[in-house]
Amino acid sequence: MLVTELADVRYLTGFTGSNAALLLRNGRAVMFTDGRYTTQAEAEVEGAKVVIAEKSAVAAACALAVEQGVTRCGFDAANTTVAGLEAMRAALPAKLRKGWFVATTGLVAGLREVKDEIEQDRMREAAALGCRLFDQVLEHIVPGATEMEVALALEYMARLEGAERMSFETIVAGGERSALPHGRATTAKLPKRGFVTLDFGVVLEGYCSDMTRTVHMGAARRGGAAGVGEREVYEAVLEAQEAGVRAVRAGTTAGAVDEAARSVLRTAGLDEFFTHSTGHGVGVEIHEGPRLAKEQTQVLKAGMIVTIEPGVYLPGRFGVRIEDTVLVTATGCEVLTPTTKAWMEL
């Protein structure tokens, strides 16, 4: 197997550099990188021999495999581009280019779905930091502040607290922009009255956290002629989110968790405004398996860490999303992001 997806390389070896190819054969591992990472690879890599390639790391890995008599080599088709596969084939002798590489999907990603105790502890710490940051950033959420200013304050505090980086581009979306599920922070000013959604995460020791909270500026508006009111929508989303959390346990399916949350919004007449899946796995990457969505039949296992994040988005009006990260256990789940989800008016 030739592993070139950097997140998979990091998971298997601990290497955090930007150039690597990992050759796995007969229980042995050899990782190829370039001269920029000689010292770093020596310090980080475990369980694999390190080779500093003079040219392409992938070409060097292929050359070693051919030299050792390999006749078939797997690669991850889900993370290899057409150009990448062509480059890999070009590194082979012409007579081996047809049929030597064998497409596989998710072999390493599947291993990553279930976290061991060390990984669980790292993710607890990352999630705990996210919770502290939410409590601290509330003082920056004031009318007239820009979304970008709030995001900057949060990210600055995250780095001061030791975060390697953010898990993804921080989402701060106020007023009508809260109706955008992925409303990246802009120079738009926070309203005197209306919702503000914060979706963010940090990376600690290579593992991501993820959480969303939605707060309200000023008093809530009633539905009136425009339809359902802000407080009603918030309470419906909260009920759906908590139903999703209660549904999580080893042995249930990803689709059943999605349905537990979605059915609450269906009863409230809001399911048409819930436009994404209920959740996803988190780990070395912010989006991993399993995917908690409609009709997904994958069975949850103890040790998986997933998000539960239903939302309602009313175009031109407002949106609400509430998200926890939870650890799947044999009897239920452990919520890693226990910060309050109660209605909050700032």
Secondary structure, 3 states (H helix, E strand, C coil): CEECCHHHHHHHHCCCCCCCEEEEECCEEEEEECHHHHHHHHHHCCCCEEEECCCCHHHHHHHHHHHCCCCCEEEECCCCCHHHHHHHHHCCCHHHCCCCEEEECCHHHHHHHECCHHHHHHHHHHHHHHHHHHHHHHHHCCCCCEHHHHHHHHHHHHHHCCCCEECCCCEEEEHHHHHCCCCECCCCECCCCEEEEEEECEEECCEECCEEEEEEECCCCCCHHHCCCHHHHHHHHHHHHHHHHHHCCCCCEHHHHHHHHHHHHHHCCCHHHCCCCCEEECCCCCCEEEEECCCCCCECCCCEEEEECCEEEECCCEEEECEEEEEECCCCEEECCCCCCCCCEC
